[in-house]
Amino acid sequence: MVQLAIGANVMAALLLLACGLSSEVNPAVHPRLALFGLGFPLLLLLNIAFVAFWLVFHVRHVWLPFAGMLLSIPYIYDYCPLNWPEKRPADALQLLTYNTEFIGKGVKGDDGRYPLLDYLAASGADIICLQEGVANKTPKPEYVDSIMMAAGYQVRHLKDGKPESQIIYTRLPILSINRIAYESTTNGSLAMELQYGQDTVLLVNNHFESYKLTPEDKKKYKEIIKDPESGHAESNSKELVRKMAGASRLRGPQVDSVLNYIKASGREAVIVCGDFNESPISYSCHRLSSELTSAFRQSGNGLGLSYNQKGFYFRIDHVFVSDYWQTYETHVDKSAPWSDHYPMITYLKKRKKEI
């Protein structure tokens, strides 16, 4: 019995590390293998359960799960960081990134207003990056712009005639706006240059490739989690993996295109944010972390679950910044329930240069 438990614990520890290492796998080459990181939280919980098991039944083996988690500390901290709270400076910029699900599907409150739109206008953010921001239905894009401009925001749209679902509202002067070219049917990345004091900030608002899971797909996923031994679990799993791997295959080159754009710009002050459709243990976050810093890792705490659909507990909305910035009080605002995402908010201030 003890030997069997030791073997299971060693396997759980190795799989936890393998999940973390899968973030380095390019999904354009190995799309299914890149999905392995989605299992990271379950394997982390399993290793924590082994700690409790050994403390109760055979304490001298408790080092096994601890050793496994020690090997995976960088990935654990990516997934669930713990930071000592540091109060933001009074003059820090506030950035809000939010997949609004097309302004909360256009649902009005009892007062006849759009509560999500009122939330944005009253947020006080200096920069607001929306994904699935508006559609050519209710509310109309022109109406949303008018409300935001009345609240003191500027907006500039692309003139290429293509649909826009990534939108930036800002109180900083807008210098330029461009679309970053890459393969996608419904998603995209919007690059905007902003004037910040004497400096130019490159801001990239992203909505990387969606899994495009239907309500039926989500139902199948919940059934698999609830009863993995059911007769339909295997066929349902294969279909979901096929669909998710297809989206993952596209996201790899998309994030690479964004990084290439940033490098070509030569800008020192960089902010990259949006709905990545990826957990912190993913190729997208790993690649961006090689050049930038995760705001949530730097100044957030806990899991920061930003996708708010029951049964889907992930942080798939992210903010990354260059060394030009120090971030403060990064958090997910769960007081905004109108979309299938919660907004992520962070505060940024230019770092003081060392003399």
BELQUI-V354634 format. One record per residue. RES is the residue in one small letter. PHI is phi as a letter, one per 30 degrees, with the letter a starting at -180 (none if undefined). Layout:
# BELQUI-V354634
res=RES phi=PHI
res=RES phi=PHI
This chain:
# BELQUI-V354634
res=m phi=none
res=v phi=d
res=q phi=d
res=l phi=d
res=a phi=d
res=i phi=d
res=g phi=d
res=a phi=d
res=n phi=d
res=v phi=d
res=m phi=d
res=a phi=d
res=a phi=d
res=l phi=d
res=l phi=d
res=l phi=d
res=l phi=d
res=a phi=d
res=c phi=d
res=g phi=d
res=l phi=d
res=s phi=d
res=s phi=d
res=e phi=c
res=v phi=d
res=n phi=d
res=p phi=d
res=a phi=d
res=v phi=c
res=h phi=b
res=p phi=d
res=r phi=d
res=l phi=d
res=a phi=d
res=l phi=d
res=f phi=e
res=g phi=d
res=l phi=d
res=g phi=d
res=f phi=e
res=p phi=d
res=l phi=d
res=l phi=d
res=l phi=d
res=l phi=d
res=l phi=d
res=n phi=d
res=i phi=d
res=a phi=d
res=f phi=d
res=v phi=e
res=a phi=d
res=f phi=e
res=w phi=d
res=l phi=d
res=v phi=d
res=f phi=c
res=h phi=a
res=v phi=d
res=r phi=d
res=h phi=c
res=v phi=d
res=w phi=d
res=l phi=d
res=p phi=d
res=f phi=d
res=a phi=d
res=g phi=d
res=m phi=d
res=l phi=d
res=l phi=d
res=s phi=c
res=i phi=e
res=p phi=e
res=y phi=d
res=i phi=d
res=y phi=d
res=d phi=d
res=y phi=d
res=c phi=b
res=p phi=d
res=l phi=b
res=n phi=b
res=w phi=d
res=p phi=e
res=e phi=b
res=k phi=d
res=r phi=d
res=p phi=d
res=a phi=d
res=d phi=c
res=a phi=d
res=l phi=d
res=q phi=c
res=l phi=c
res=l phi=b
res=t phi=c
res=y phi=a
res=n phi=d
res=t phi=d
res=e phi=h
res=f phi=h
res=i phi=h
res=g phi=h
res=k phi=h
res=g phi=i
res=v phi=d
res=k phi=c
res=g phi=d
res=d phi=d
res=d phi=d
res=g phi=i
res=r phi=c
res=y phi=c
res=p phi=d
res=l phi=d
res=l phi=d
res=d phi=d
res=y phi=d
res=l phi=d
res=a phi=d
res=a phi=c
res=s phi=d
res=g phi=i
res=a phi=d
res=d phi=d
res=i phi=b
res=i phi=b
res=c phi=c
res=l phi=c
res=q phi=c
res=e phi=h
res=g phi=d
res=v phi=b
res=a phi=b
res=n phi=d
res=k phi=b
res=t phi=d
res=p phi=d
res=k phi=d
res=p phi=e
res=e phi=d
res=y phi=d
res=v phi=d
res=d phi=e
res=s phi=d
res=i phi=d
res=m phi=d
res=m phi=d
res=a phi=d
res=a phi=d
res=g phi=j
res=y phi=c
res=q phi=c
res=v phi=b
res=r phi=b
res=h phi=c
res=l phi=d
res=k phi=c
res=d phi=c
res=g phi=i
res=k phi=d
res=p phi=d
res=e phi=c
res=s phi=b
res=q phi=c
res=i phi=b
res=i phi=b
res=y phi=c
res=t phi=b
res=r phi=c
res=l phi=c
res=p phi=d
res=i phi=c
res=l phi=c
res=s phi=a
res=i phi=b
res=n phi=b
res=r phi=c
res=i phi=d
res=a phi=d
res=y phi=a
res=e phi=d
res=s phi=a
res=t phi=c
res=t phi=b
res=n phi=c
res=g phi=l
res=s phi=b
res=l phi=c
res=a phi=c
res=m phi=b
res=e phi=c
res=l phi=b
res=q phi=d
res=y phi=b
res=g phi=i
res=q phi=c
res=d phi=c
res=t phi=c
res=v phi=c
res=l phi=c
res=l phi=c
res=v phi=b
res=n phi=c
res=n phi=c
res=h phi=b
res=f phi=d
res=e phi=e
res=s phi=d
res=y phi=d
res=k phi=h
res=l phi=d
res=t phi=d
res=p phi=e
res=e phi=d
res=d phi=d
res=k phi=d
res=k phi=d
res=k phi=d
res=y phi=e
res=k phi=d
res=e phi=d
res=i phi=d
res=i phi=d
res=k phi=d
res=d phi=b
res=p phi=d
res=e phi=c
res=s phi=d
res=g phi=d
res=h phi=c
res=a phi=e
res=e phi=d
res=s phi=d
res=n phi=d
res=s phi=d
res=k phi=d
res=e phi=d
res=l phi=d
res=v phi=d
res=r phi=e
res=k phi=d
res=m phi=d
res=a phi=d
res=g phi=d
res=a phi=d
res=s phi=d
res=r phi=d
res=l phi=d
res=r phi=d
res=g phi=e
res=p phi=d
res=q phi=d
res=v phi=d
res=d phi=d
res=s phi=d
res=v phi=d
res=l phi=d
res=n phi=d
res=y phi=d
res=i phi=d
res=k phi=d
res=a phi=d
res=s phi=d
res=g phi=i
res=r phi=d
res=e phi=d
res=a phi=c
res=v phi=b
res=i phi=b
res=v phi=b
res=c phi=b
res=g phi=k
res=d phi=c
res=f phi=d
res=n phi=h
res=e phi=b
res=s phi=d
res=p phi=d
res=i phi=c
res=s phi=a
res=y phi=d
res=s phi=e
res=c phi=d
res=h phi=d
res=r phi=d
res=l phi=d
res=s phi=d
res=s phi=d
res=e phi=b
res=l phi=b
res=t phi=c
res=s phi=d
res=a phi=d
res=f phi=d
res=r phi=d
res=q phi=d
res=s phi=b
res=g phi=c
res=n phi=b
res=g phi=i
res=l phi=d
res=g phi=h
res=l phi=d
res=s phi=c
res=y phi=c
res=n phi=c
res=q phi=d
res=k phi=e
res=g phi=j
res=f phi=b
res=y phi=c
res=f phi=b
res=r phi=c
res=i phi=c
res=d phi=c
res=h phi=b
res=v phi=b
res=f phi=b
res=v phi=b
res=s phi=d
res=d phi=d
res=y phi=d
res=w phi=c
res=q phi=c
res=t phi=c
res=y phi=b
res=e phi=h
res=t phi=d
res=h phi=a
res=v phi=c
res=d phi=c
res=k phi=d
res=s phi=d
res=a phi=c
res=p phi=c
res=w phi=d
res=s phi=c
res=d phi=d
res=h phi=b
res=y phi=c
res=p phi=d
res=m phi=c
res=i phi=b
res=t phi=b
res=y phi=c
res=l phi=b
res=k phi=b
res=k phi=d
res=r phi=d
res=k phi=d
res=k phi=d
res=e phi=d
res=i phi=c
